[in-house]
Amino acid sequence: VLRLQREAPDSPLIEPLSRIGHEADRGAGIIDQARQWIRRDAPAPERLPLHGLLDHVRALAKPRLKRLDVALDRSIQPDDLAVLGNRLAMEQVLGNLIGNSLDAFEAADRCGWIHIDARRAADPGQVTLTIRDNAGGFSPERLARPFMPLDTTRAQGMGLGLVITRR
């Protein structure tokens, strides 16, 4: 990327290569966090402005969103709303939920929308994040046990995404 920026600053490869580098760094962080999770070491929480966090998660999902013709929008009230937490964990949670939604769109072979709503909860100091889509939802049987480990309806699924997300 550095060489391309120096020798061919208008190269169309700069953006995808930069994204690959960022994803490699993110993957290394996820592996480190998984090690902490297994050892039960809690990473230090940080203040996470939701606009930036959701922009980043949307950027990560952008290629699939575009390919599947799914719109992802958000509503954040108040505009400067932030949460206290672990950035990688929040990215993993949101990425998993959005990925599940995109999997459902892909399986149904249809386009649609995903909406993320963030607002202060009734309990001061808490935030409610709601993710909705029109991909079809869970079957009643699956909805009765959404966090069952190693239970998946997808051929490529491991049945751990929502379990990890819940934790």
Buried (B, 14 or more C-beta within 10 A) or exposed (E): BEEBEEEEEEEEEBEEBEBEEEEEEBEEBBEEBEEBBEEEEEBEEEEBBBBEBBEBBBEBBEEBBEEBEBEBEBEBEEEEBBBEBBBBBBBBBBBBBBBBBBBBBBEEEBEBBBBBBBBEEEEEEEBEBEBEBBBEEEEEEEEEEEEEEEBBEEEEEEBEBBBBBEE
